[in-house]
Amino acid sequence: MGVRLTDDARQYLALFEDVTGVSGTDCIVDDADGDGPNRLLIVVASDRMGDAIGPGGRTVQQFEDRVDAQVRLVEAADDPETFVANTLAPAAVYNVTISENDDTVAYVEVAEEDHGVAIGSNGRTIDAARTLADRHFGINDVQLI
C-alpha cells in the first residue's frame, strides 16, 4: 500500500531531512486554519527515531523552529498492531487487535489513566492514528477499549 504525499508534504519531508539528517516516510500537514501548518505528523523509521529527536530534543526543535509549527514524530513499524500503538504514543498501549469484518478496525487497549493522552486535545491524537492507520495499513477505524 503506497502512501501519496502532497507537494507540501514532500517539501516538509525534504526540509526535515536537511535539518535532522533523517528521512521521513510520511508527512501529514495539519492546516486547520488555512494559513500554514499548525502541526506536522512525520513518520520516521524506528531505527532513526533517536537521531530525528536529537539530544534533549534539540534536533526536532530546530525543525519546529524552521517550519513554525508543532511537529509530532511517529515511529514506523512493519506490522499494523505495532504501528497503531506507535501512533498513540506516549499513551501506554497494552494490546492492539485488528478485526476484519465489514470494515477493518483496530481495537486498542489503553491504560485507563492514558485514555485522555490517546485521544489528545480535541481528539487530535486519535484522529491522527486513524488517518495514519488507514494510509499505511488500510485500517478503517481505531477504537479505544
Disulfide bonds with the S-S distance in Angstrom:
none
